[in-house]
């Protein structure tokens, strides 16, 4: 099992970065579009990309928050589907992993 204090510090740092990124994306999406039709079309395409990035950031933030809750509850590193250990190597690679490799690959 990885050192939980180290894992918590890493997860909290990543969560802060994700929330800052999401805030920047939200601010950029709030900016008004240009008047030119072609410029608006290009900006709309860019907005779709930004929206996708923001959604991905928030999904990762939710996984990290869940992992922090599992650390607090003492269940970090236990598969939420089968109750078996997630595995040290998997947690090193994906610190917010909630599933063991067997369930994650399904």
N, C-alpha and C positions, 0 to 999 in steps of 0.2 A: 504494500500500500504506500503510495507516495506521501510525503510529508504534507499534512493537511494545511498547515500554516502557509507553506509555500504555494500550494495549489490555490488557497483562498486569495492570496496576494495577487497571483497571476490572473485569476478569474475577475477579481475586482478591477484590476488595471484594464483588462480587455473590455469589461462592461462599461467603464468610464469612457474609453475610446469609442466604443460603438454608439453610446448615447450622444457623444459630441458629434460624431459623424451624422447621425440621424437628425440632429438639430440643424447642422449645416445644410443637409439635403432639404429639410423642410423649409428653411429660409430661402434657399435657391428656388424651390418650387413655388414659393409665394411671390416671387418677383414677376412684375407684369411682362407680358409678351410684346414684341415689336409690332409695328403697324403693317409692315410689308407682309404679304401673303406667304411668300417663299420663306422669309425669315421666321414667321410663325410656325410654318410646317416643320422647319428644322428644329426650332425650339421645342415643339411638341414631341418630336422624336427623342430629343435629349431628356425631356421630362419623363418619358416612359422609362428610359434607362435609369434615371435617378430614382424614380419610384420603385423600380425593381431592386436597386441597391439598398434603398431605405427599408424595404420589406425584408430583405435578407438580413440586414443589420438588426432589425427588431426581432426577427426569429431567433437569431443567435443570442441576442440579449435575454430573451425569455429562457433559452436553454441554460444560459449561465446563471440566471437568477434561480432556476430550479436546482442546479448543481450546488449553489451556495446554500439553499434551503436543505438539501440532502446532507451537506457538511454539518449544518447546525443540528439536524435531527439525528446525526450519527449513522445515516444510511448511505453516505457517499460511497460509491464503488460497488453498490449492489444493483443488479439489473432490476429495473422497475417492472419487467414482465414476468421473469421466472424466479427472481430472488437469488440467483447465482452470482458469484463475483464477476464484475465487468472485466477485470484483468488489469494488472499493473501496466503492461505495455500499451494496452488500448487507452487507459487513462492518461498515460504520458503523451500519447499522440493526440488524443481528443479529451481534454480535461473535463469537458461538459457532457461526456458520454453518459447516457442514462440506461443504455441497453448493452448486454453482452454481445459478443461478436455473432453468436448464433441467432439472436433476435434481430440484430441490426442488419444482417444479411438477408433477412426474409423479405 
